[in-house]
Amino acid sequence: MVALPSDTIPSSVIQPTMPTAGAILRRRIFGHAGLLIGGTTLAIICVLALLAPLIAQHDPYFQDLARRLVPPVWHADGSWSHPLGTDALGRDYFARLLYGARISLLIGFGATAVAALIGTTMGVLAGYYGGRVDFVVTFLVNVRLALPAMLVALVVVALVGGSLTVVIWTLGLLIWDRFAVVMRAATQQIRGLDYLAAARAAGCSAQRILLTEVMPNVMGPLIVVATLEIAQAILFEAALSFLGLGVQPPTPSWGLMIAEGKTHMFFRPWIIAIPGAALFILVLAVNLLGDGVRDVNAPEGRS
């Protein structure tokens, strides 16, 4: 066999090109079924919620007692004028389901935003400064973990009154602990790295280091925790509304729809099965998205 001169061999054969970081990220995203399913499902629910006024054929608050408890279209007595039937007051179930998605998403994202602001601030400060700051934050986290979130939420909402704003702020003030714990650990991992030491040596203030150096490097864990807390906030809101202490009628809420239909569950099971299935799909989609983001951001060999 005659050996070819090295200058006749393509450079790609001699030294294979390494995939870029963007190519690796795209491969991991499109290779993760849970991330794609959860992200797509959540995106569809968000689009349906945003376009609810254009999609719904009826007003979700309009009552027609002459057409109460109409079954869904797949039943023999169903009608396409009310594809998912009507409730006990004759309100269109499909319209209330679409508008209820708005309530669930608004409370999920709103409460998580409040919790992320509180927990991330406390966790980053504790992880960066340590010492007494870390002691105080750890003490507050332990106090929060000693309080049952659902019972505290029930007491607060019962005393203050159930409304959309009260529910968002109450849940946001009760689910910040996971943000604080995760952000504290993530900040402690990068606190002694060279680029932070270089920033301190260059005379950067602590505020600038936290905003420009620390926060961009802890965004991965922050996004993962946020997706998990969105699902928890949605379930909390549904539980509060089911107990009559969350979003008040006639506002369409999936938990409230289940509560209003429980008296008819044995003879018309679809009246609680439809909002229950919607709640299950939404929470499952958020959890799949969170697990997918965690796996995509995990180092090679640990995903």
C-alpha positions in Angstrom: 0.0 0.0 0.0 1.3 3.4 -1.0 1.2 6.0 1.7 -0.3 9.3 0.6 1.5 12.5 1.4 0.1 14.3 4.4 -0.7 17.4 2.3 -3.1 15.3 0.2 -5.2 14.2 3.2 -8.1 16.5 4.1 -7.7 18.4 7.3 -11.1 17.1 8.5 -9.7 13.5 8.4 -6.5 14.5 10.2 -8.3 16.5 12.9 -12.1 16.1 13.1 -13.9 19.2 13.9 -15.5 19.4 17.3 -19.2 20.3 17.6 -19.9 23.8 18.8 -21.7 24.5 22.1 -24.8 25.5 20.2 -24.9 22.3 18.2 -24.5 20.3 21.4 -27.3 22.2 23.1 -29.6 21.7 20.1 -28.8 18.0 20.0 -29.7 17.6 23.7 -32.9 19.7 23.4 -34.3 17.9 20.3 -33.1 14.5 21.7 -35.1 15.0 25.0 -38.6 13.7 24.5 -39.9 15.1 27.8 -38.7 18.6 27.2 -40.2 18.7 23.7 -43.6 17.2 24.9 -43.8 19.5 28.0 -42.7 22.6 26.2 -45.0 22.1 23.2 -48.0 21.3 25.5 -47.3 24.3 27.7 -47.0 26.5 24.6 -50.3 25.3 23.2 -52.0 26.0 26.5 -50.5 29.5 26.7 -51.7 30.2 23.1 -55.2 29.0 23.8 -55.3 31.1 27.0 -54.2 34.2 25.2 -56.6 33.7 22.3 -59.5 32.7 24.5 -61.7 35.7 23.4 -61.2 34.7 19.8 -61.6 31.0 20.2 -64.5 30.9 22.7 -68.0 31.1 21.1 -69.7 32.1 24.3 -69.2 34.4 27.2 -67.8 32.4 30.2 -70.0 34.4 32.6 -73.3 34.2 30.6 -75.9 32.0 32.3 -78.6 30.1 30.4 -80.7 28.1 32.9 -82.7 26.6 30.0 -79.5 24.8 28.9 -77.9 23.8 32.2 -75.9 20.6 32.4 -75.8 20.0 28.7 -73.4 17.0 28.1 -70.3 17.3 25.9 -70.5 16.7 22.1 -69.3 13.1 22.4 -72.5 12.2 24.3 -75.7 11.3 22.5 -77.4 14.4 23.7 -74.4 16.7 23.1 -74.3 19.6 20.8 -71.5 21.4 18.9 -72.9 24.7 20.1 -71.4 23.7 23.5 -68.5 21.3 22.6 -67.7 20.5 26.3 -71.2 21.0 27.6 -72.5 23.5 30.2 -72.3 23.7 34.0 -75.2 23.8 36.5 -75.9 27.5 35.7 -75.9 26.9 31.9 -72.5 28.5 31.3 -70.4 27.2 28.4 -67.8 24.8 29.8 -65.3 25.3 26.9 -65.3 29.0 27.3 -64.8 28.7 31.1 -62.0 26.2 30.5 -60.1 28.5 28.2 -60.5 31.5 30.6 -59.6 29.3 33.5 -56.3 28.5 31.9 -55.6 32.3 32.1 -56.2 32.2 35.8 -54.0 29.2 36.4 -51.1 30.5 34.3 -51.4 34.0 35.8 -51.3 32.7 39.3 -48.5 30.1 38.5 -46.2 32.7 36.8 -47.1 35.5 39.2 -46.6 33.6 42.4 -43.4 32.1 41.1 -42.1 35.5 40.1 -42.7 36.8 43.7 -41.1 33.7 45.2 -38.1 33.9 42.8 -37.4 37.5 43.7 -37.5 36.8 47.4 -35.7 33.5 47.4 -33.1 34.3 44.8 -32.1 37.5 46.6 -31.8 35.7 49.9 -30.0 32.7 48.5 -27.4 34.7 46.5 -26.6 37.0 49.4 -26.2 34.1 51.7 -24.0 32.1 49.3 -21.8 35.1 48.4 -21.3 36.7 51.8 -21.6 33.7 54.1 -21.1 34.3 57.9 -23.9 36.1 59.6 -25.9 36.7 56.4 -25.8 32.9 55.7 -26.9 32.2 59.3 -29.9 34.5 59.1 -31.0 33.2 55.7 -30.6 29.6 56.9 -32.7 30.4 60.0 -35.5 32.0 57.9 -35.5 29.0 55.5 -35.8 26.6 58.5 -38.7 28.7 59.9 -40.4 28.6 56.6 -40.0 24.9 56.2 -41.5 24.4 59.7 -44.7 26.1 58.5 -47.2 23.9 56.5 -47.7 26.1 53.3 -51.2 25.0 52.6 -52.5 25.6 56.2 -50.8 29.0 56.3 -52.4 29.9 52.9 -55.8 28.8 54.1 -55.5 31.0 57.2 -54.2 34.0 55.4 -56.8 33.8 52.6 -59.6 33.2 55.1 -58.6 36.3 57.1 -57.7 38.7 54.2 -60.3 37.4 51.7 -59.9 35.4 48.5 -59.0 37.3 45.4 -56.6 36.9 42.5 -54.1 39.4 44.0 -54.2 37.9 47.5 -53.7 34.4 46.2 -50.7 35.4 44.1 -49.0 37.3 46.9 -49.8 34.6 49.5 -48.4 31.8 47.4 -45.4 33.8 46.4 -44.6 34.5 50.1 -44.9 30.7 50.9 -42.9 29.0 48.1 -39.6 31.0 48.1 -37.7 28.5 50.2 -36.6 26.2 47.4 -35.2 29.2 45.5 -33.2 30.3 48.5 -31.7 26.8 49.1 -30.8 26.2 45.5 -29.4 29.7 44.8 -27.4 29.6 48.0 -25.7 26.3 47.0 -25.2 27.5 43.4 -23.6 30.7 44.6 -21.3 28.9 47.0 -20.0 26.7 44.2 -18.9 29.7 42.1 -17.9 32.1 44.9 -14.2 31.1 44.9 -13.7 30.8 41.1 -11.1 32.9 39.3 -13.3 35.2 37.4 -14.9 36.4 40.7 -11.5 36.9 42.2 -10.4 38.9 39.2 -13.5 41.1 39.4 -12.8 41.8 43.0 -9.1 42.5 42.2 -10.2 44.9 39.5 -12.1 46.9 42.1 -15.7 46.0 41.1 -18.3 46.6 43.8 -20.1 43.7 45.4 -23.4 44.8 43.8 -21.8 44.8 40.3 -20.2 41.4 40.9 -23.6 39.9 42.0 -25.5 41.3 39.1 -23.0 40.8 36.3 -20.9 37.8 37.4 -22.9 35.7 39.8 -26.5 36.0 38.4 -25.7 35.0 34.8 -23.9 31.8 36.1 -26.8 30.6 38.3 -29.6 31.1 35.8 -29.7 27.4 34.9 -30.7 26.2 38.4 -33.0 29.2 38.7 -35.0 28.3 35.6 -35.3 24.6 36.8 -36.6 25.6 40.2 -39.0 28.2 38.6 -40.6 25.5 36.4 -41.2 23.3 39.5 -42.6 26.1 41.5 -45.0 27.1 38.8 -46.6 23.6 38.9 -46.8 23.8 42.7 -48.4 27.3 42.6 -51.0 26.1 40.1 -51.9 23.1 42.4 -52.1 25.3 45.4 -54.4 27.7 43.7 -56.6 24.8 42.5 -56.8 23.5 46.1 -57.6 26.9 47.5 -60.3 27.5 44.9 -61.8 24.0 45.5 -62.1 24.8 49.2 -63.8 28.1 48.4 -60.9 30.3 49.7 -59.1 31.0 46.4 -60.4 32.7 43.3 -64.1 33.6 44.0 -67.0 32.9 41.7 -68.0 33.7 39.0 -64.4 34.0 37.9 -63.5 30.8 35.9 -61.0 28.7 37.8 -60.3 25.0 37.2 -60.3 24.3 40.9 -63.5 26.2 41.4 -65.0 24.4 38.4 -64.2 21.1 40.1 -65.8 22.3 43.4 -68.9 23.5 41.6 -69.3 20.2 39.8 -68.7 17.8 42.7 -72.4 17.6 43.5 -73.0 16.1 40.0 -70.0 13.9 39.8 -71.8 10.6 40.1 -74.4 11.2 37.4 -72.4 13.6 35.2 -68.7 12.8 35.8 -67.5 14.8 32.8 -68.3 18.0 34.8 -65.3 17.4 37.1 -63.3 15.2 34.7 -62.8 18.0 32.1 -61.2 20.6 34.4 -59.4 17.8 36.3 -57.9 16.5 33.1 -56.9 20.1 32.1 -55.2 20.7 35.4 -53.4 17.3 35.2 -52.1 18.1 31.6 -50.9 21.6 32.6 -49.0 20.4 35.7 -47.6 17.5 33.8 -46.4 19.7 31.0 -44.7 22.1 33.4 -43.0 19.2 35.3 -41.8 17.6 32.0 -40.4 21.0 30.9 -38.6 21.4 34.3 -37.1 18.0 34.1 -36.0 18.5 30.6 -34.3 21.9 31.4 -32.5 20.2 34.3 -31.3 17.3 32.1 -30.2 19.7 29.2 -28.2 21.9 31.6 -26.6 18.9 33.4 -22.9 18.2 32.6 -22.2 15.4 30.1 -22.6 12.0 31.6 -25.0 13.2 34.3 -28.1 14.0 32.2 
